[in-house]
Amino acid sequence: MFVTYKLSEKSFKNLRKKGVSDVALNDLTELENRVFPNSYIFLSRVRKLPQAEEIMKNEADLL
């Protein structure tokens, strides 16, 4: 069984509802069309974004 991580439109909607800023969501669009083989790689890439601190407050909604 393969598990991959990819941001979906639903992920963006959930983050927007949680109050994540448009600036942070724009940062995440950089990763929108990428597929990551595991959560560690996905989250390490998210942590490199300029608005990572704000985004990681909602880590549960990312995974």
Contacts in CASP RR format, 6 or more apart in sequence:
PFRMAT RR
TARGET T0000
AUTHOR 0000-0000-0000
METHOD contacts of the structure
MODEL  1
MFVTYKLSEKSFKNLRKKGVSDVALNDLTELENRVFPNSYIFLSRVRKLP
QAEEIMKNEADLL
3 38 0 8 1.000
4 35 0 8 1.000
4 36 0 8 1.000
4 37 0 8 1.000
5 35 0 8 1.000
5 36 0 8 1.000
5 37 0 8 1.000
5 38 0 8 1.000
5 39 0 8 1.000
5 41 0 8 1.000
5 42 0 8 1.000
5 63 0 8 1.000
6 34 0 8 1.000
6 35 0 8 1.000
6 36 0 8 1.000
7 28 0 8 1.000
7 31 0 8 1.000
7 32 0 8 1.000
7 62 0 8 1.000
11 61 0 8 1.000
11 62 0 8 1.000
12 25 0 8 1.000
12 28 0 8 1.000
12 32 0 8 1.000
14 61 0 8 1.000
15 24 0 8 1.000
15 25 0 8 1.000
15 28 0 8 1.000
15 55 0 8 1.000
15 58 0 8 1.000
15 61 0 8 1.000
15 62 0 8 1.000
16 25 0 8 1.000
18 58 0 8 1.000
18 61 0 8 1.000
20 54 0 8 1.000
20 55 0 8 1.000
20 58 0 8 1.000
21 51 0 8 1.000
21 54 0 8 1.000
23 51 0 8 1.000
24 49 0 8 1.000
24 51 0 8 1.000
24 54 0 8 1.000
24 55 0 8 1.000
27 49 0 8 1.000
27 50 0 8 1.000
27 51 0 8 1.000
27 52 0 8 1.000
27 55 0 8 1.000
28 46 0 8 1.000
28 49 0 8 1.000
28 55 0 8 1.000
30 49 0 8 1.000
31 42 0 8 1.000
31 45 0 8 1.000
31 46 0 8 1.000
31 49 0 8 1.000
34 45 0 8 1.000
36 42 0 8 1.000
36 45 0 8 1.000
39 63 0 8 1.000
42 62 0 8 1.000
42 63 0 8 1.000
43 56 0 8 1.000
43 59 0 8 1.000
43 62 0 8 1.000
43 63 0 8 1.000
46 52 0 8 1.000
46 55 0 8 1.000
46 56 0 8 1.000
46 62 0 8 1.000
47 56 0 8 1.000
49 55 0 8 1.000
55 62 0 8 1.000
END
